């Protein structure tokens, strides 16, 4: 594909401002996300090593509940506020809160099975990006106590599986260039590459991983 720059705006910045394009395939993809664990129980179970004692739950944002959303927002803020303040976007708390409640957003949450304590989450939206139907990962965050335990990789593998099951072409996300840990996690650990639609002269990269016919 020829390189085209500047069409994709940074998502996950709290300054998105674009409505989701709900095609019939996007609507069907949302239904897959709602019932993914039931549709693919063996795959869902295979992503959860017994030693980790985890439970995954995928739900639309309007089913998340106030307490769980507040935890997710606070976890994101703890991990990301300083990085936003270092960026050209800045920290926009009200806009960020609104973005995380975007209609159609889904949350995949990892819980400790015994205590039902939330450990980490990813927030994603099925959307049309540059004429391709994709799963766009807006957020991927862990509580401090859950970091460096493999929970993030479980969430990422599950998100890739959900995106593939929903027949999307790729998983996409935005990561600040100065978010070194994030860049290493996505690019080195999970084989994301810089997408052709990353604009020039910005302080973020758009990363993508193909999961369609020619992908993983």
C-alpha positions in Angstrom: 0.0 0.0 0.0 1.4 3.4 -0.9 2.2 5.6 2.0 -0.4 8.2 2.8 0.2 10.6 5.6 -2.0 12.9 7.7 -5.4 11.3 7.4 -5.3 9.5 10.8 -5.7 11.6 13.8 -4.2 10.5 17.2 -6.8 8.4 19.0 -6.7 8.0 22.7 -5.6 11.6 23.1 -8.9 12.8 24.5 -9.1 15.1 21.4 -10.6 12.7 18.8 -13.7 14.6 17.8 -14.8 12.2 15.0 -17.9 10.1 15.1 -17.5 6.3 14.7 -18.6 5.1 11.3 -21.1 2.2 12.0 -21.2 0.0 8.9 -23.1 -3.3 9.0 -19.8 -5.1 9.6 -18.9 -2.8 12.5 -22.4 -3.4 14.1 -21.8 -7.2 13.7 -18.3 -6.9 15.2 -19.7 -5.2 18.3 -22.1 -8.2 18.7 -19.1 -10.5 18.5 -17.3 -8.6 21.2 -20.3 -8.7 23.5 -20.4 -12.5 23.3 -16.8 -13.4 22.4 -16.0 -15.7 25.4 -19.2 -17.7 24.7 -18.5 -17.9 21.0 -14.9 -19.0 21.4 -14.7 -20.6 24.8 -11.7 -22.8 24.1 -9.7 -19.9 22.7 -10.7 -17.7 25.5 -9.6 -20.3 28.1 -6.3 -20.9 26.3 -5.3 -17.3 26.8 -5.6 -17.7 30.6 -2.7 -19.6 32.2 -3.9 -21.4 35.3 -1.0 -20.1 37.3 -2.3 -16.5 36.8 -5.7 -17.1 38.2 -7.4 -14.6 35.9 -10.9 -14.0 34.6 -11.5 -11.9 31.5 -14.8 -10.1 30.9 -15.6 -8.1 27.7 -18.5 -5.6 27.9 -19.8 -2.4 26.2 -19.1 0.8 28.0 -22.7 1.3 29.0 -22.6 -2.1 30.8 -19.4 -1.2 32.7 -20.9 0.4 35.7 -19.9 3.6 37.5 -17.5 2.0 40.0 -15.5 0.0 37.3 -15.4 3.0 35.0 -14.0 5.2 37.8 -11.3 2.6 38.5 -10.4 2.4 34.8 -10.2 6.2 34.4 -8.1 6.5 37.6 -5.8 3.7 36.4 -5.4 5.4 33.0 -4.7 8.7 34.7 -2.1 7.3 37.0 -0.3 5.7 34.1 -0.6 8.4 31.5 -1.1 11.9 32.9 2.6 12.8 33.0 3.1 11.4 29.5 0.2 13.6 28.2 1.7 16.7 29.9 4.9 16.0 28.0 3.1 15.9 24.7 1.8 18.4 22.2 -1.8 17.5 23.2 -1.5 18.1 26.9 -3.7 16.6 29.6 -7.4 17.1 28.8 -9.2 15.4 31.6 -12.8 16.2 30.6 -12.2 15.4 27.0 -10.5 12.2 27.9 -13.3 11.1 30.2 -15.8 11.8 27.4 -13.7 9.8 24.9 -13.5 6.8 27.1 -17.3 6.8 27.2 -17.7 6.9 23.4 -20.7 5.1 22.1 -19.6 1.6 20.9 -16.5 1.5 23.1 -15.9 -1.9 24.6 -13.9 -2.8 27.7 -11.9 -6.0 28.1 -11.1 -6.3 31.8 -8.8 -8.7 33.6 -9.9 -9.7 37.1 -8.2 -11.7 39.8 -10.4 -14.8 39.9 -10.5 -15.3 43.7 -11.0 -11.7 44.9 -12.6 -10.3 41.7 -10.2 -7.4 41.9 -9.7 -5.5 38.6 -6.1 -5.8 37.5 -6.0 -4.3 34.0 -8.1 -3.3 31.0 -8.1 -2.4 27.4 -10.7 -0.1 25.8 -11.3 -0.6 22.1 -13.6 0.5 19.4 -14.5 -1.1 16.1 -14.2 1.6 13.4 -13.4 2.4 9.8 -9.9 3.8 9.5 -8.5 4.8 6.1 -11.2 2.7 4.4 -10.3 -0.4 6.5 -12.5 -1.9 9.3 -10.3 -2.2 12.3 -10.2 -2.7 16.0 -8.8 0.5 17.5 -7.2 0.1 20.9 -7.8 3.4 22.7 -6.5 2.3 26.1 -4.3 -0.5 27.6 -3.5 -0.1 31.3 -2.7 -2.1 34.3 -3.0 -1.4 38.0 0.4 -0.9 39.6 0.2 -4.2 41.5 -0.5 -6.1 38.3 2.4 -4.8 36.2 5.2 -7.1 35.0 3.1 -10.2 35.7 2.0 -11.0 32.1 -1.5 -9.5 32.5 -0.9 -7.0 29.7 0.1 -9.7 27.3 -3.0 -11.7 28.1 -5.2 -8.6 27.4 -3.4 -7.9 24.2 -3.6 -11.5 22.9 -7.3 -11.5 23.8 -7.9 -8.2 22.0 -6.2 -9.5 18.9 -8.3 -12.7 19.0 -11.5 -10.6 19.4 -10.6 -8.4 16.5 -9.9 -11.4 14.3 -13.1 -13.1 15.4 -15.0 -9.9 14.4 -13.4 -10.1 10.9 -11.6 -6.8 11.2 -8.5 -6.2 9.1 -6.1 -5.1 11.9 -5.6 -3.8 15.4 -4.5 -0.2 15.5 -3.4 2.1 18.4 -1.7 5.4 19.0 1.4 5.5 21.2 3.5 8.6 22.2 7.1 8.4 20.9 8.3 9.3 24.4 6.3 6.4 25.9 9.3 4.1 25.8 7.7 1.3 27.8 4.6 1.3 25.6 6.6 1.3 22.4 8.6 -1.7 23.5 5.5 -3.5 24.7 3.6 -3.1 21.4 6.4 -3.3 18.9 8.9 -5.7 20.4 6.7 -8.0 22.5 3.6 -8.0 20.2 5.0 -7.3 16.7 3.1 -4.1 16.0 4.7 -1.9 13.3 4.4 1.8 12.5 1.4 2.2 10.3 1.7 3.9 6.9 -0.8 6.5 8.0 1.3 7.9 10.8 1.6 11.6 10.0 5.0 13.3 9.7 6.4 15.5 12.4 4.2 14.4 15.3 5.1 13.1 18.8 3.2 9.9 18.4 3.1 6.8 16.2 0.1 5.0 14.9 0.9 1.3 15.3 -0.9 -1.6 13.6 -1.0 -5.4 13.5 -2.8 -7.2 10.6 -5.2 -9.9 11.7 -7.1 -10.4 8.4 -6.4 -12.7 5.5 -2.8 -11.8 5.1 -2.2 -11.2 8.8 -1.7 -13.4 11.9 
